Amino acid sequence: MASTENFLRVLDKAHTGPICTAKDWNLKVLPEKVSQKLRAYRLEGTCDTENPINTDDELADTFFKAGFELALESGLLCTDTERIIEITEAEIKKALEEAPKEVVFGKGPDATLMKTRIPEDKHPALFGAPMGNLISEDVYIPLHQGIAQVHEVDIFGGSTIPTIFGRRVLAGTPYETLVGRYQAQLTREALWRAGRPGMASRAVATSPTAYGQLGGFGTAGGFDPEVDIASILTPSELMTNYEILHKVANAVICGARTRIQSASIIGGYLGSPEAAPLAQIACSILILTLFRADIIGGTLIDARYGGDCGRHGMWAESIHGQALSRNTDLLARHTVNQTAGPCTEMILYESAVGLLNLSTSGLSFYQGPRSGGGKHADHLTPLECKFCGEILKKSAGMTRKQANDIAKVLIPKYEGDLREPPKGKRFQDCYDIDKLEPSKEWLGIYHKVTQEVADLGVPLDYPAKLTSKNDR
């Protein structure tokens, strides 16, 4: 948890550090530093597309060493001040030593314990659902009630609401400030209906700028800092800005736990599938040191298709996850960025590979799914959330080799469709909204793929029974 004193030092550095423009940072400074590290540690060309889930401990550890040095030598660019926020080795080591190894989120019977994990850990990771998908105002409550009733879900993730009482929410306007508070109200209703009022929520999902967070987190009637988690997403690569710093300041004022996430792009400014996880490791270290985040988030996106479930994306995700879980006690999380939509086999195949990767690589938390790549309104249902949770929980204790062998079977089933994935169906079109039950078609697809994955060695209970927490 960040302190006022620590955060003020970060602000001071953001206004006094070395000058650098965003253009120079993206096109020259950072690419050169990353390339130097890849060469120095002989990491160029190490991406193994034939084995999309890494099983080489030495390689993961080497990436961590290179990422540690990159964080130390690069720092984080504040684009509003055009200054580099620099850190020292002593600051990094102190932050790593003081990072929480376990944290309780939520309250009462809905409280849940998040613990640090290592690769192939038998203790299951926590599951937060969903992941910021665009959901219409009129179905927000029933859809999220259905998700919260999935007993594998530990933390409520929330979705983005495009309107408030029918009015379009425009980023950076008072509409956004109001929708932060409105989302808290809708979330409480959904969790109450699901019988899980004490579940922690990631907040505020509808906050493209700082206004949504300022309007809805720690305000009267807003999200509760004693229960909920302030969600903050930094821009890539290795950058921050006033919007992010406002959100951190809000969390500091409220005394809130934070989940701070960054992203790296394969095919972006840094280019290669080796460069992206290296930058992501460095950014994770920087986020911890500068902002003292409780949960360190990360995601890697393949620019060719806007997801990470292909061979390059999965390999990069495994390197980042294993580098952190083997060399730190961070509560680290990943996002699996599925491209296909609900009511398709492909979204379940993508999810199986991504969740097996995350679980066996030692991550502590998964936030998702990002059904349909988050591109289509209302393309999210409780059923793919349940599938993700089942894979995540049941795969605890499996080896990376087992996960890699399964990935090699499943990836060929969908990799040819990653650039043009099936859109699938909206929640309204493959669910009975009143009964919160999936259509016969969607349930049949779920059972088919569940059986396939179980036959490959994931210890799923089959035939899986659809239950809510109230049924237990």
N, C-alpha and C positions, 0 to 999 in steps of 0.2 A: 504494500500500500504506500503510495507516494506521500511524502510530507511536504508542508509548505516550504520549509527551508531548502529541501532538495530541489523542489520545483523552481524556486526563485533563482537558484544557481543555474539551472537550465535556461531560464529566461535571460539571465545575464549573458550567458555564453551565446545565446541566439542573437544578441545585439552587439557583441564585441569580438566574435570569432573572425577568422580569415574570410575575406570577401570572395564570393564565387557566384556567378549567375547560374540560373537553372539550365540554360542552354549549354554552358561550358561543362556543368556537372554531368548532364545526360550524354553529351556527345564526346567529351574528352576526358575529364577528370576521373569519373568513376569507371568507365570502360577500361582506361589505361591501368588503373589500380587493380581491377579484377583480373585483367589479362596477365599482369605481372605475377599475381598470386597463383594463378593457374599454372603458369610456366614454372615458377619457383618450386612448386610442390608436385610437378609432373602430373597434373590433374586433367590436362587437355586430352580429349578423346577417351575418357574413362567411362562415358555413358554406354551401358550395355543393354541394347534394345532386345537382345535375346533373353535377358533376365531382368524383367522390369522392376522387380523388387530386390534391392541390394541385399546380399548376404555376406559381404566382405567387411568385417569389423575394422580392419586396418584402413580401408578406403574411407569409411565414415569418419574415423578419428582424424585422418589427414585433412579431410574437408573441414572438420571443426578447427584444427590448428590454423589452417589458412583463413577461415572465417573470423577467428579471434583476432588475428593480425590485421585483417581488412577493417574490422570495426575500429581497432585502435588507430589505424593510419588514415582512415577516411572520415570518421565522424558522420554526423547527420546534417544535411543541408536544410536550413530554414529558408524557404523560397520567398517569404514576405520581407525578410531582412537581407536576403542574399548573403548570409553569413553561415559558416560551418560551425556546428556545435561539436566541439572536440571533447574527447574523454581521455583519461589516463588508465594505465594498466591497473593501478591501485583501485581506481573507481570501479572498474569491471569486476575485479576479484572480490571487492567488498559487496557489490550487488549480488554476485553469484552466491556468496556465503550467506547473505541475509535473505535470499529468495525463499518464499514459503514452500515447504515440501508437501504440505497438505492444507486444504482450506475447506471449511464447511460453507455451502451455499444453500439459501432457503431457510425455512424455519418450521418448527413443529415436526409432524410426521412426514412432511415433504422435504425436509432437509436432506442434503446429500453430501458425501465427502469426496472431494477430488484429491487424488494422491499422485505423486510423481511415479513414473513407470520406467522400465527398461525394456529393450527389445525382448519379445517372447514372454513378457510378464504374464503371470496367471491371474493377476488382479485386473478386471476389466476396466476399460476407459469409460468415462462418463459421456453421455449423449445429450446434446442440446439440439432441439428442433423447433421450427425450421430455420432457414438461412436467408432472411431478407427478401423472399420472393414478393412479387407485386400481386397483392390480393385486394379485390374489390371490397368496398365498404360494407355492402349488403351481405356478404358471406364470410366476413372476417371472423365473427364470433363462432358460428357453427364449425367452420373449418378448423379453427385453432382449438376448439373444444375437443374435436375428434383427435387432433394430434396430442393434446395433453392427456387424453385417455389411454394413449399407448403407454403401457407400463414401463417399456424400455427407456422412455424419455425421462431424463433427470433434470434438465434445465430448459425453460421455455425460450425459444429463440426469437419469435416474432417475425412479422413480415412488414413490407412497406405498403402503406395505404395511399393511394393516389388522390383521394378526395376526403374532405371533411364536411359532412352534411351536404354532400353533393357538389361542393365547390372544389375545384382543382387546387391541389397543394403545389405552390410554386416555391422552389428552393430560395432561401434567403429572404423570404417575405414573412409577415406576421402569420400567414396561413401555416407556415411550417412551425412557428412557435406554438401555435394553438394545437396543431396535430400531435405534438409531443405529449401534451397533457391528455388529449383525446385517446391516443393509443394506450396510455396507461389504464384509462377507464375501460376500454374494450378488452384489454388483456385480463384485468381483474375479473371481468364478467365471464370470459372464456374459461379461466382457471377455476372459478367458483362452480360453474356448470359441470366441469370435469371432475369436481371433487378433490382438487389439488390447489387450494388457495394459498398455501405456503411455498409453492414452487418458486425458485428464483427465476427472474426474467433477465434476458440480455436486453439492454435498453440504451438509447431509443433507436429502434430499427429505422423509423422514418425520420432521418436526420442527415440529409445530404450536406448541410452546413451545420454550424454549431447551434443554430436557433432551435432546432428540434430537441436537442439535448438540454439546452437551457430552459426550454419551456416545459419539459416533461420529466426531468430527473431531479429529484429532491425538492420539487415544488409541492404546494398544497394539492393533494389529490393525484400527484404524479407517482412515478416509480419510487420505491422506498430504498434509500441507500443502505439500510441495514439488512435488506434482503436481496435486492437486485444488483446486477452487475453493469457498470458503465461500459458501453461498447464503443470502441474508438478504432477507426480504420485509417492508417497512414497512407499517403501516396507513395507510389514506387518511382524510382528505386532509391532507397535510403534517404528519404526526404520527409520533412514535416512542414507545417505552416501555421498561421494563426488560428485557423479553424480547428485544427487538432489540439493546439495549445489551449484554446478556450475550453474544449471538452475535458482536457486533463485538469485544467483549473477548476472546472465545475466539480469533477470527481474529488479533487483535493479538498475543496470547500465542504463537500458533503461527507467526507470521510468514507468514500465508497471503494469497494473492490473494483478493479478494472480488468477488462479484457482488451488488449491492444493488439491489433493485427496489421500485418504488412503483406504486400504481394510482390512477386517477381515474375517477369514475363520471359518465357522462352521464345526467342525470336524478337525480343524488344531491343532496347538500347544496348543490352549486354550480350545478346545474341544466343550463345550456345546453351545446351541443356546442362553443362557443367557450371557455367557462369551463374545461372539463375539460383540454384541452391546455395552456392557460395555467398551470393549477395543476401539471400534470405537468412542464412546463419548469422552473418554480420549484423543484419538488421534486427534479428531477435535479441542479440547481445546488446545492441544499442538501445532498443526499446526497454529492456529490463533496467539497464544502467541509468538511463536518463529519466524514465517515467515510473520506474518501480512497479510495473504492471504485475498483477497477480497471475494472470493467464497470458502467456505469450502466444500470439496467433501467427499463422503463416499460411500462405497459399501460393501455388505456382500455376500460372496459366500459360498454355501453349497458344501463342498468338494465331496459329493457323486455323484453330477451330474454337477458341474461347473456352476450353476446358482443360482438364488435366488427366483424363482417364486413358489416354494413349500411352504408348511405351515410354516416350521421353518424359512425359509428365509424371507418370508413376515412379520412374527411376529417380527423377529429381526430388519428388516428395519423400521417397524412402531415404535418400541421402540426407536431406535436411532433418527429417524426424530422428533418424538414428544418430546423427552427429550430436544433436541436442540431448537425446535420452541417454546416450552412453557417456556423455562428458559433463552433464549438468544435472541438477535436481529441479529444473524448471517444470512448471505445470504448462506443458506445451500442447498446442492444438493445431489441427489442420482442417481445411475445408476440402471436401471432395467435390469437384465441380463437374457434375453430370451434365450432359448435353441433351439427352433425350427427355421426353416428357412423360407424364403419368399414363398408365394403361398401355405401356409398351414393354416388351421384354428387355430392350436395350438399357433402359434406365436401371433395371435390376442387375443386369450384368455389370454395368459401369459401377454401380454401388457395391457389388460384391467384391470386385477387384480393389476399389479404392478403400473400402473399410477393412479388408484383410491386410492391406498395406499399412494403413494407419495403426491398426491394433498390434500387429506383429513388430512394427518398428518402434513401439514403446511410447507413443503419444498418450497424453493423459485425458484428452478431450476431443470430441468430434462435434462440429457444428454443421448441420445440413438437414436434408439434402438441398442442393440447388437444382431442383427439377427443371428440365428444359433450359438449363443455363440461366435461369432467372429472366428470360427474355419475354415470356408470354404471360399475360395476366391470368391469374387463377389456375395456372397449370401446376398444381400442388395438391397432394391428397395425403391423408393419414396412413395409407397402406404402404407407400414407398418409405415413409418414415419408420413404420414398424419393421419393414424388411432391413433397413439400415441398422436399426437398433439391435435386431436379432443377430446379424452378422457381427457387429461390433462386440456384443457381449459374449456370444458363444465362441468366438475365435480367440478369446484370451487364453494364452498358454500354447497356442499353435506356434510352430517355428516359421521363420522367414522362408525357409526352403519349401515348406508345405504351401505357404501362401504364394510363393513365386511359381510353383508348379501349377497351382490352380489358375493363377493369372495367365499363364501361357496357354491354357485351354480356353479361357473365357474371352480374352482380348480379341482373338481372331473372329469371334462371333459378332463384334460391333465396330472394330477399328476402321473398316471400310466406309462406315456411315458417320464418322465423327464430324466431317465437314458439312454434311447434310443429314442431321439426325431426325428421326421421326418426332413430330411436334407433340403427339399424344393428345390427350383430352383434358378439358377443364374439370375441376372438382365438381361443378354442377352437372357435367355430362357423364361422369363415371361413378357417381355416388348418389345414394338416396340421402338428401340433406336432412330430412326430418328424422330418419332412423340412424343416420351416420353410418351407413353400411355401403361397402363397395358394390359395384355392379357385378353381375355374374361373370362378365367378360374379364374385368380387371382382377377379380378374385381367382379366376382360372389361370390367368397369366402368372399371378403371384405364386400359386401352388405349383405350377409347372417349373418355374425357375428355382423355387425353394427346393424342390426335389432334386433338380440338377446339381445345385450347389452342395446339398447334403450328400449326394452320391460321390462328389469329388473329395469329400473328407471334412467339410465343416460340420461340427457336431450340432446341427440344428434339430429341434424337436419337430418331427414331421409325422402326420400332417399337422402343421402349425395351427393353433387355435387363436382366433381373434378375440382378445380380452382387453378390458380396461383395468385400471388400478382398483376400481370399485368391485370388480369380479373376483379379486384375489382373496 
